[in-house]
Amino acid sequence: MKKQLKLPKFKNEDKERVFWAQIDLSEYFKASDFQPVSFPNLKPTSRSISIRMPEYLLDRIKEEANRINVPYQSLIKDTLGDKFLANK
């Protein structure tokens, strides 16, 4: 195993930014130096998609969404999320 390198002192933020963009972190840190982090306040990114479905199915989805008082697109998104995330 190679000896870990020491982090240099930086004269300014621009030089530090260039340094971090170019290095291999494994030369400066061990895997055990890292800890898992979470960012609970970040919103997941969403992406708009187009999907074709039979009209009767879309009508049925809209009826159900209206019955439970949610937007039909939210109902589709939640239903797909429940289905695929449950199998994780």
SVG drawing of the C-alpha trace seen along z (x, -y; Angstrom):
<svg xmlns="http://www.w3.org/2000/svg" viewBox="-64 -33 68 40">
<polyline fill="none" stroke="black" stroke-width="0.4" points="0.0,0.0 1.3,-3.4 2.0,-6.1 -0.7,-8.7 0.2,-12.1 -0.3,-15.2 -2.8,-17.9 -1.1,-21.1 -1.9,-24.6 -3.7,-26.7 -3.1,-30.3 -6.6,-30.9 -9.9,-29.1 -9.2,-28.9 -6.0,-26.9 -7.8,-24.6 -10.6,-24.1 -8.2,-23.1 -6.4,-20.8 -9.5,-18.9 -10.6,-18.6 -7.4,-16.9 -6.3,-14.6 -7.0,-10.9 -8.5,-11.0 -7.1,-7.5 -3.6,-9.0 -4.6,-11.3 -7.3,-9.4 -8.1,-5.8 -11.5,-4.4 -12.1,-4.3 -11.6,-8.1 -14.9,-8.6 -18.3,-8.5 -21.7,-8.1 -23.7,-11.4 -27.3,-12.2 -28.8,-15.4 -32.4,-15.2 -33.4,-18.6 -32.5,-18.1 -35.4,-17.6 -35.0,-14.6 -34.6,-15.8 -37.6,-15.2 -37.7,-14.7 -40.6,-15.3 -41.5,-12.3 -44.1,-11.4 -45.9,-8.1 -48.5,-6.6 -51.3,-4.7 -54.7,-3.6 -57.4,-6.3 -59.5,-4.0 -56.6,-3.5 -55.9,-7.2 -59.6,-7.8 -59.7,-5.2 -56.6,-6.8 -58.2,-10.2 -61.4,-8.9 -59.4,-7.3 -57.3,-10.5 -60.4,-12.6 -62.0,-10.2 -59.0,-10.5 -58.5,-14.2 -55.0,-14.1 -53.6,-15.2 -53.7,-12.2 -50.0,-12.6 -49.1,-12.4 -51.2,-9.2 -49.3,-7.7 -45.9,-8.7 -46.8,-7.4 -48.2,-4.2 -45.1,-3.5 -42.9,-4.5 -44.7,-2.2 -44.5,0.7 -40.8,0.4 -39.4,-0.8 -41.2,2.0 -39.1,4.6 -35.9,2.9"/>
</svg>
